[in-house]
Amino acid sequence: MRIMSGRVLLIGAGGHAQVVAEALWRMAEAGSGWEPLGFVDDEPTLQGCSFLGLPVLGPIALWREVGADALIVAVGDNATRRRLYLALREAGARFATVVHPRAVVAPDVVIGPGSMILAGVVVNMGSVIGANVILNTACSLDHHNRIGDHVHVAPGVHTGGDVSIGEGALLGIGATVLPGRTVGAWSVLGAGAVAVHDIPPGVMALGVPARWGDRRDDGRWTMDDGR
Ligand SMILES: CC(C)(COP(=O)(O)OP(=O)(O)OC[C@H]1O[C@@H](n2cnc3c(N)ncnc32)[C@H](O)[C@@H]1OP(=O)(O)O)[C@@H](O)C(=O)NCCC(=O)NCCS
């Protein structure tokens, strides 16, 4: 059963988690029924710290013992966030959905559990957002977008209508995806890139127009978009 209100424990206490905590405070003020409880994080140097009046309560393994009604995995890296989300879900955790009161989300938009929609985001009609997704500050998704689980749409990204983003993809800061295009699962669209063609899965695509390739033995990328 989906949980709609209660005390939310943030998994992670880094920069992104602090942004999510701030969104939770704004949601609490707006009467959403959600309020932040604190953070858990495995980083030793964070133990005993507090941010926005919220304590780091201990390592992640303590999540069951701190009186939380729901969790949010507030970690920016998509693979790490996926791993934590799936492990916690398997262990019986329930997840909050964070929607900053200053986001504009059309009424028919479907949002999966554990997803974070931050300040200034716009999501238009008919869009479907998966689980454990980050829609970061001031990005906009136009109508009928389909956003896979564990995706990160970074600040200032814009997508046209009918765009599909595969599981785990990262759209970097300020990237643009033209209407009807697809970005494949676990691909990275670099900061400022413009996807004018469909981007296949598992590549890094850069530039205007975005071109992509493979990582070579020397660690550099061949930018060969196969056209
Ligand atoms: C694309 C990206 C993932 C590459 O990261 P990386 O693998 O560490 O790459 P490097 O920084 O080593 O750069 C490799 C080369 O690509 C170039 N490059 C890096 N990012 C680029 C970009 N966005 N557009 C064009 N070229 C880029 C670098 O100049 C470098 O080229 P050079 O070797 O000729 O100097 C990264 O630069 C990026 O854009 N990340 C998005 C980050 C983001 O938005 N995160 C969300 C924050 S909330």
The ligand as an SDF file (V2000), in Angstrom:
LIG
                    3D

 48 50  0  0  0  0  0  0  0  0999 V2000
   29.8860   14.1520  -19.7860 C   0  0  0  0  0  0  0  0  0  0  0  0
   30.5320   13.9640  -18.4360 C   0  0  0  0  0  0  0  0  0  0  0  0
   29.7880   12.8720  -17.6630 C   0  0  0  0  0  0  0  0  0  0  0  0
   31.9700   13.5300  -18.6760 C   0  0  0  0  0  0  0  0  0  0  0  0
   32.6130   13.3070  -17.4720 O   0  0  0  0  0  0  0  0  0  0  0  0
   34.0470   12.5870  -17.4690 P   0  0  0  0  0  0  0  0  0  0  0  0
   33.9180   11.2010  -18.0490 O   0  0  0  0  0  0  0  0  0  0  0  0
   34.5780   12.7390  -16.0920 O   0  0  0  0  0  0  0  0  0  0  0  0
   34.8530   13.4060  -18.5380 O   0  0  0  0  0  0  0  0  0  0  0  0
   36.0740   14.4190  -18.3660 P   0  0  0  0  0  0  0  0  0  0  0  0
   35.7040   15.5540  -17.4580 O   0  0  0  0  0  0  0  0  0  0  0  0
   37.2990   13.6000  -18.0520 O   0  0  0  0  0  0  0  0  0  0  0  0
   36.1960   14.9890  -19.8370 O   0  0  0  0  0  0  0  0  0  0  0  0
   36.5060   14.1270  -20.9230 C   0  0  0  0  0  0  0  0  0  0  0  0
   36.5050   14.9850  -22.1710 C   0  0  0  0  0  0  0  0  0  0  0  0
   35.1680   15.3370  -22.5280 O   0  0  0  0  0  0  0  0  0  0  0  0
   35.0230   16.7820  -22.5150 C   0  0  0  0  0  0  0  0  0  0  0  0
   33.7280   17.0660  -21.9010 N   0  0  0  0  0  0  0  0  0  0  0  0
   33.3510   16.7840  -20.6290 C   0  0  0  0  0  0  0  0  0  0  0  0
   32.0830   17.1320  -20.4430 N   0  0  0  0  0  0  0  0  0  0  0  0
   31.6510   17.6610  -21.6000 C   0  0  0  0  0  0  0  0  0  0  0  0
   30.4100   18.1900  -22.0130 C   0  0  0  0  0  0  0  0  0  0  0  0
   29.3660   18.2290  -21.1790 N   0  0  0  0  0  0  0  0  0  0  0  0
   30.2820   18.6210  -23.2860 N   0  0  0  0  0  0  0  0  0  0  0  0
   31.3500   18.5730  -24.1280 C   0  0  0  0  0  0  0  0  0  0  0  0
   32.5570   18.0610  -23.7920 N   0  0  0  0  0  0  0  0  0  0  0  0
   32.7040   17.6220  -22.5410 C   0  0  0  0  0  0  0  0  0  0  0  0
   36.1950   17.3220  -21.6990 C   0  0  0  0  0  0  0  0  0  0  0  0
   36.5400   18.6120  -22.0910 O   0  0  0  0  0  0  0  0  0  0  0  0
   37.2490   16.3030  -22.0180 C   0  0  0  0  0  0  0  0  0  0  0  0
   37.7990   16.5660  -23.2910 O   0  0  0  0  0  0  0  0  0  0  0  0
   39.4000   16.7440  -23.4830 P   0  0  0  0  0  0  0  0  0  0  0  0
   39.9840   15.4540  -22.9570 O   0  0  0  0  0  0  0  0  0  0  0  0
   39.5600   16.9550  -24.9490 O   0  0  0  0  0  0  0  0  0  0  0  0
   39.7430   17.9160  -22.6300 O   0  0  0  0  0  0  0  0  0  0  0  0
   30.4910   15.2470  -17.6020 C   0  0  0  0  0  0  0  0  0  0  0  0
   31.4080   16.2260  -18.0520 O   0  0  0  0  0  0  0  0  0  0  0  0
   29.1160   15.8660  -17.5680 C   0  0  0  0  0  0  0  0  0  0  0  0
   28.6930   16.6240  -18.4330 O   0  0  0  0  0  0  0  0  0  0  0  0
   28.4050   15.5100  -16.4800 N   0  0  0  0  0  0  0  0  0  0  0  0
   27.1130   16.0210  -16.1540 C   0  0  0  0  0  0  0  0  0  0  0  0
   27.1210   16.2610  -14.6630 C   0  0  0  0  0  0  0  0  0  0  0  0
   25.7790   16.6590  -14.1600 C   0  0  0  0  0  0  0  0  0  0  0  0
   25.0190   17.3670  -14.7580 O   0  0  0  0  0  0  0  0  0  0  0  0
   25.4800   16.1030  -12.9730 N   0  0  0  0  0  0  0  0  0  0  0  0
   24.2940   16.4160  -12.2590 C   0  0  0  0  0  0  0  0  0  0  0  0
   24.6270   17.4520  -11.2140 C   0  0  0  0  0  0  0  0  0  0  0  0
   23.2910   17.8820  -10.1960 S   0  0  0  0  0  0  0  0  0  0  0  0
  1  2  1  0
  2  3  1  0
  2  4  1  0
  2 36  1  0
  4  5  1  0
  5  6  1  0
  6  7  2  0
  6  8  1  0
  6  9  1  0
  9 10  1  0
 10 11  2  0
 10 12  1  0
 10 13  1  0
 13 14  1  0
 14 15  1  0
 15 16  1  0
 15 30  1  0
 16 17  1  0
 17 18  1  0
 17 28  1  0
 18 19  1  0
 18 27  1  0
 19 20  2  0
 20 21  1  0
 21 22  1  0
 21 27  2  0
 22 23  1  0
 22 24  2  0
 24 25  1  0
 25 26  2  0
 26 27  1  0
 28 29  1  0
 28 30  1  0
 30 31  1  0
 31 32  1  0
 32 33  2  0
 32 34  1  0
 32 35  1  0
 36 37  1  0
 36 38  1  0
 38 39  2  0
 38 40  1  0
 40 41  1  0
 41 42  1  0
 42 43  1  0
 43 44  2  0
 43 45  1  0
 45 46  1  0
 46 47  1  0
 47 48  1  0
M  END
$$$$
